[in-house]
């Protein structure tokens, strides 16, 4: 067990403390940051880039709201972590829209777009021409400024040098996924399988679609950002965090996201990792297994109560989504996963509904 540092001494001990901080500090901070980036998006010269940037913030603002929960662990760093997490997640959501609804199917284009995410987590990296391989180019400096905001925030984290290699590993896997899942439909499964073959020996308990899902989460990155704010962090703690979050906590995050998006992805022709389960029973069984593993790994972390709240919060956030009630099969899976829920999950479930209504 990693020993508790002074940095985590004031972390929220229960869901009531956590949500009080979220309502009072995190959500207003996220709102302020998103308003700023939305104003930048609205000023974009290129209409297609502008449309995708605004759409990503409109439809996916809860990604920033959820990710910024990590700023609630130590409020003395909220002025660093909230702008960092919002900027990084905004890059992710913007590029996901550009690739999902792309005017291009060029893997070189997708790779260059996502170079921005690798640059964002390297405070010494030079900027690149992120639109070099696509027709739409003029975003008025929007993407480059998001990258620079991340770099400037990271420079304020005293222990970032201890987590940087782990962050780059997670971001590199994320970028690989975004390339392989957005290329031509007749090529993507073969590309994803070849990629999985490079990693499967390291993760014998999970399936290829679960590995791919785990690489699509930014939660491990946000947790490492938060940990890097601790001046007393030890290098081995970064490894413990990485192993706890990847693949299980990260995998749970994105499998739930795909679970509720199945109908939408089918209509849009988008790849959905939950669709590779044989049936609803298998879906419940595999997600329940990953929940159990995530809880076990969370218990190995310092401040384990917070990480268990993250797991319950993920289940509550996604299973309370209005999309669940609109899909019969998803509704059935959700009911099974919610059976016998602990009070903490119910608490987060109610709060998730309230935040959606008031956002």
N, C-alpha and C positions, 0 to 999 in steps of 0.2 A: 504494500500500500504506500502510495506517495504521501509523504508527510505534509501536513497542512502548513501553508505559509501565511504570514501576516496579511498578504495581499487578499486572501480569500476569507479573512476573519469576519468581514462585514457582509459576506454574500447572503442572499435571502435563504432563510431556513425552511420556508414553507410556501405553498402557493399563494397565500394571502399577502405575504411580504413581497413576493415576486410580482404579482399583478398590481399591487399598489405602486411599485416602482415603474412598471410598464405604463400604467395610466398617467402617472404624474411626470415622468421624465422621458421615457423611451418614445412613446407615441407622438408627443409634441415635437420632439427632436427629429424624428423621422419625417413628420409632416412638413417641418420647416425645410429639411434637405430636399424632399421630393418637390416641393413648390419651386425651389431654386432651379433644380434640374429640368423641371417641366417648362419653366420660362425659357431656359436655354434651348430646349427641344423645339418650342414654338417658334423660335427665331432661326431655325435651320433653313438655309437656302434651298436644299434639295427636297422636293415634296415627298418623295418616297421614303427617304431616310427620316424625315420629319414624322410622317404617318406612322412608321414602325416604332419610333422612339416614344411618341405619345401613347400609342396603343399598348406598348409594353408597360408603361407606368400606370395606365388606367386599369388594365386587367390584372396586373401582377403586383400591386402595391403591397399586398399582404406578405410577399416574399421579403421585402425590406422590413416590414413590421415584425415578422417572425424572427428574422436573422438578427435584428438589433436587440433582441432579448438578451444577448450576450453582454450588452453594455450595462445591463442591470446588476451584473455580478459585483462590479466595483464602480460606483457612480462617480468616483473621482476621475475616471477615464472616459466618461460619456462624451466629452467634447472631442475626443480623438476617435473613439470606437464608432459612434453613430455616423459621423460623416464618412468614415472608412467603409463601414459595412454597407451603407446606403449606396455609396459610389460604386463599390465592387459588385453588389447585387444588381445595380442598375445597368452596368456593363453586361452582366450575364443575361439579364432579361431582354435587353435591347438586341444583343447578338442572336439570342434564341429566336426572336421575332424575325430578324433579318434572314436567318437560315431557314426557319420553318416556312416562311412565306416568301422565299427568295426568288429573285429574278435570275439566279445562278444555281447551277448544280456542280460547280467547280470545287473540288476538295482543296485546291490551292487557295482559292478565295476564302473558304471557311477557315483554313489554317492561318492565313494572314489576319483575318478579322480577330481571331482568338489570340493572336500574338499580343493583343492589347491586354489580355488578362494576365499573361506571363509578365509583361512589362509592368503592370499595375502592382505586382507583388515583389518586384525587384526595385528597390529605391534608387539604384544606380543605373538602371537601364535607360538607354536612349529611346525616344519615341520612333515609331515606324510609320510608314504609309499604310495604314490599315485597310484602305479601300483600293489598293493597287490593282486588284484583279476583278473589279466590278465596275459597272458603268456609273452607278451613283457614287459620288465622291465628296460633295461639298456639304459637310455637316456643321460648318461654322466653328470648327474646333471642339465640338461637343465631346467626341470620344476621347480625344487627346487630353482634354481638361478633366474628364473623369479619371483617366489614368494618372495624371499629375496629382489629383486630389488624393488618390490612394497612396501614391509614393510619399507625398508630404506627410500624411497621417502616420504611415509606417515609420518614418524617421523619428517620430515622437515616442515609439514603443521601445523601452530600454533593453528588452531581451529578444528583440526580433531576430538577431543573428543566431540565436539558439533554435529557432523554429523554422527559419527560412527554407532549409532543404525539405522539410516535411510539407510546408505550404506549397513549394514548387512542385513536389511530387503530386499532391492532390490536384493542383491547378493543371498540371500537365495531363493527368488522366482525364480531367474534365474536358480539356480541349480536344483530346483524342476522340472522346465520345461524340462531341459535337460535330466533328468532321465525319466520322463513320456513319452516324445516324442520319445525316442530311444529304448524303450523296444519292445517286440514282437508286431507285427502289430495288432494281435487280442486282445491285452490287452490295447493298449495305449489310445484309445478313452474313454474307461471306467475309466481308471486311471485319465485322464484329466478332465472328467466330475465330478468325486468324489472330485477332487482338487478344481474345480470351485465352487462346492456347499459350500465349506468352506468360500469362499470369495464373492459370488455373492451379498449378501445383502449390501456390502460396495460399490458396483459399479452397481447401478440399470440401468444406461443409456447404458451400453455396453453389448455385447454378449460374450459368453464363449470364442470364438475364438479370440476376440479382447483383452480380458483379458490375454489370453495365449500369444498372440503376444506381448503385452506390457511388460510381464515379460522377454521376450527375448532380450530386449534392454539394452545396457550398458550406454546410454546417461545420464540417471539420476545419475548414479554413477559418471560419469566424471564431471557433473555439481556440484555435492557435493564435489568432490575433489577440484575443482576450488574454490568453496566457502570457503572451509577449509583453503585456503591460506590467507584469510582475518582475520587479528588479531582482528578486531572489530566485527566479526560475532556474532549475537545473536542466542540463541537456537531456538527461534520461527521462525527465517528465514529458518532454515533447514527444518522445517515442511512445510513452504510455498513453498519451492523449491520442496520438495517431492510431494506435492499435485499438483503442476503445471506440473511436468514431468510425474507422474504416475497417471492414465494410458494413458493420451491423447498424449503428445509429444512422449513418449516411444512407445505407440501403433502405432502412425503414422509411426514412423521409421521402425518398423518390418513388418507392413502390406505392406508397399511399397517394402520392401525387398522380402517378399513372393510373392507379385504381379508379380514381374519380373522373379521369379524363378519357376513359375508354371509348365512350360513344363519340365524343368530340374528335378524338384522334382517328377513329375509323372513318368518320365523315370526311376528314381532311386528308386522309391517306398517310397519316403520320405513324411512325413506329411507336408501339406501346409495349413496354416490357411485361405488363401484367397479362397481356393477351397470349403469352407463351405458356401460361399454366394450363394444364389439361382441362380443368373444370373449376367450379366455384369452391368445392371442397378442398382441392389442392391449393387454391389461392389462400384460403383461410389457414390451412395447415402451414404453408411456407411463411406467410407473414407472421403468424403466431410464433413460429420457430425463431424468426429474426427478432421479434420483440423480446423473447426470452434471452437470446444471446446479447442483445443490446443492453438489457437490464443487468445481466451478469458483468459485462465489460464496464458499464457505468459504475458498478459497485467497486471497481478497482481504482477509481479516480479520486483524487482529493476533491472535497466538495461534492461527494457523490449524490447528495440530496438534490442539488441543482440539476445534475444530468438526468436523474430519474424524472424530474419535473419536465425536462425537455422531451423525454420519450412519451410521457403521458400527454404532454401538450401537443405533440405531433399527431397522435391518435385522435385527440379531441378536435384539433384544427381541421384535419382532413375529413374525418367522419361526420363532422357537423356541416360540411359544405352543402349548399343547396343542390349541387349536381348529383349527390347520392340519391336523393328521393326521386330523381328523374330517370334512374336506370334500375330496372328490376334486379338484375344479377348483382350489381354493385350494392343495392339496398340489402340483399340477402347476406353478402359478405360482411357488410358493415354491421348488421345485427349480430352476426356470429362473433365478430371481433369485440363488440361492445358488451357482450354477455359477461356478467359478473364484474363489471368495471369497478375499480376502486374509486372512492369518493373524489380523489384528486383528479381523475380523468373527467368525471362528471362536472367538477368545478371548472376545469379548463374548457369543457364542451360548452357550458353556458356562457362563459366569457368570450369564446370564439364567435358565437352567434351575436353577442352584443357588439363586439368590435366591428364585425361586418356591417351591422345595421347602422352604426354611427360613423363609419368611415366615408 
